């Protein structure tokens, strides 16, 4: 059974030129390798975002729901950031 599947894609000229440039410089052996590497990077980013959502955002949301007094206004956050920024100078 084949482990690959052939697709036909249409790219804007700038993206197609970028793919061809990667191959012409020898960085990649083929246009398919460029696309595969780009998809691997996209998949890695998706996994990182998913991990952040589940590992950081979800628990923070749950904690806020359990104790709404932990909430801060935009003004409070801006003031804290300004104080921290001033302390760094």
TORLUM-570000 format. One record per residue (C-alpha): residue number from 0; residue in three letters; x, y, z. Coordinates in pm, 1 decimal. Example, Ala and Ser with C-alpha at 12.3 -4.5 7.8 and 13.67 -1.06 7.14 Angstrom:
BEGIN
(gukol 0, "ALA", (1230.0, -450.0, 780.0))
(gukol 1, "SER", (1367.0, -106.0, 714.0))
REM end
This chain:
BEGIN
(gukol 0, "UNK", (0.0, 0.0, 0.0))
(gukol 1, "UNK", (125.7, 351.5, -84.2))
(gukol 2, "UNK", (237.3, 567.8, 202.9))
(gukol 3, "UNK", (206.7, 887.9, 1.7))
(gukol 4, "UNK", (-79.7, 1058.7, -172.9))
(gukol 5, "UNK", (-34.8, 1295.6, -463.2))
(gukol 6, "UNK", (-213.9, 1630.7, -442.6))
(gukol 7, "UNK", (-234.7, 1930.4, -667.6))
(gukol 8, "UNK", (-219.1, 2269.4, -496.4))
(gukol 9, "UNK", (-244.2, 2624.9, -621.7))
(gukol 10, "UNK", (-31.0, 2888.7, -452.0))
(gukol 11, "UNK", (-9.1, 3263.4, -492.1))
(gukol 12, "UNK", (289.8, 3364.8, -703.9))
(gukol 13, "UNK", (488.2, 3490.3, -403.9))
(gukol 14, "UNK", (449.6, 3158.3, -221.2))
(gukol 15, "UNK", (529.6, 2955.1, -531.6))
(gukol 16, "UNK", (841.4, 3167.7, -584.2))
(gukol 17, "UNK", (943.9, 3110.8, -221.5))
(gukol 18, "UNK", (906.0, 2732.9, -262.8))
(gukol 19, "UNK", (1108.9, 2734.8, -583.4))
(gukol 20, "UNK", (1377.0, 2952.1, -419.9))
(gukol 21, "UNK", (1417.5, 2700.4, -135.6))
(gukol 22, "UNK", (1479.3, 2427.5, -392.1))
(gukol 23, "UNK", (1706.3, 2635.6, -615.7))
(gukol 24, "UNK", (1936.8, 2723.0, -324.1))
(gukol 25, "UNK", (1973.4, 2354.8, -242.5))
(gukol 26, "UNK", (1807.3, 2390.8, 97.5))
(gukol 27, "UNK", (1552.0, 2131.1, -15.3))
(gukol 28, "UNK", (1572.5, 1863.5, -282.4))
(gukol 29, "UNK", (1218.3, 1913.7, -411.4))
(gukol 30, "UNK", (913.9, 2135.2, -390.8))
(gukol 31, "UNK", (733.0, 1852.2, -211.8))
(gukol 32, "UNK", (995.9, 1855.8, 63.5))
(gukol 33, "UNK", (941.2, 2229.2, 114.0))
(gukol 34, "UNK", (565.9, 2180.6, 147.2))
(gukol 35, "UNK", (609.2, 1880.5, 380.1))
(gukol 36, "UNK", (843.0, 2077.5, 606.2))
(gukol 37, "UNK", (597.3, 2368.4, 613.2))
(gukol 38, "UNK", (314.6, 2134.2, 708.0))
(gukol 39, "UNK", (526.1, 1977.1, 982.7))
(gukol 40, "UNK", (590.0, 2325.3, 1124.6))
(gukol 41, "UNK", (218.4, 2407.1, 1107.4))
(gukol 42, "UNK", (129.4, 2082.1, 1282.8))
(gukol 43, "UNK", (389.4, 2151.3, 1554.5))
(gukol 44, "UNK", (244.5, 2498.4, 1608.0))
(gukol 45, "UNK", (-106.3, 2353.0, 1631.0))
(gukol 46, "UNK", (12.3, 2100.7, 1893.0))
(gukol 47, "UNK", (181.6, 2379.5, 2091.1))
(gukol 48, "UNK", (-131.3, 2596.2, 2088.3))
(gukol 49, "UNK", (-347.1, 2299.0, 2186.7))
(gukol 50, "UNK", (-108.6, 2218.1, 2473.7))
(gukol 51, "UNK", (-112.4, 2580.2, 2590.7))
(gukol 52, "UNK", (-491.5, 2591.2, 2579.8))
(gukol 53, "UNK", (-528.7, 2268.3, 2776.5))
(gukol 54, "UNK", (-234.9, 2318.8, 3011.7))
(gukol 55, "UNK", (-254.5, 2691.4, 3087.7))
(gukol 56, "UNK", (-568.1, 2863.6, 2961.9))
(gukol 57, "UNK", (-816.9, 2593.3, 3063.9))
(gukol 58, "UNK", (-691.4, 2563.5, 3422.8))
(gukol 59, "UNK", (-677.4, 2944.4, 3457.8))
(gukol 60, "UNK", (-1036.2, 2969.2, 3335.2))
(gukol 61, "UNK", (-1146.8, 2694.8, 3573.2))
(gukol 62, "UNK", (-972.0, 2869.6, 3865.0))
(gukol 63, "UNK", (-1142.2, 3198.3, 3776.2))
(gukol 64, "UNK", (-1480.7, 3027.1, 3758.4))
(gukol 65, "UNK", (-1418.1, 2868.3, 4099.8))
(gukol 66, "UNK", (-1305.8, 3199.1, 4255.2))
(gukol 67, "UNK", (-1427.7, 3507.5, 4062.5))
(gukol 68, "UNK", (-1252.0, 3736.3, 4311.5))
(gukol 69, "UNK", (-927.3, 3649.9, 4130.0))
(gukol 70, "UNK", (-1045.5, 3849.5, 3826.0))
(gukol 71, "UNK", (-866.5, 4174.0, 3741.4))
(gukol 72, "UNK", (-991.3, 4465.4, 3533.4))
(gukol 73, "UNK", (-806.0, 4584.8, 3226.8))
(gukol 74, "UNK", (-708.0, 4896.9, 3421.0))
(gukol 75, "UNK", (-560.2, 4689.0, 3702.6))
(gukol 76, "UNK", (-355.9, 4483.4, 3457.9))
(gukol 77, "UNK", (-232.2, 4793.9, 3276.7))
(gukol 78, "UNK", (-131.5, 4957.0, 3606.8))
(gukol 79, "UNK", (58.6, 4646.0, 3716.8))
(gukol 80, "UNK", (240.3, 4624.1, 3384.2))
(gukol 81, "UNK", (327.7, 4994.7, 3400.5))
(gukol 82, "UNK", (463.9, 4948.0, 3754.5))
(gukol 83, "UNK", (672.2, 4648.2, 3647.6))
(gukol 84, "UNK", (801.0, 4834.7, 3343.7))
(gukol 85, "UNK", (898.6, 5135.0, 3558.8))
(gukol 86, "UNK", (1077.1, 4906.2, 3805.1))
(gukol 87, "UNK", (1287.7, 4761.3, 3521.7))
(gukol 88, "UNK", (1425.2, 5104.2, 3424.4))
REM end
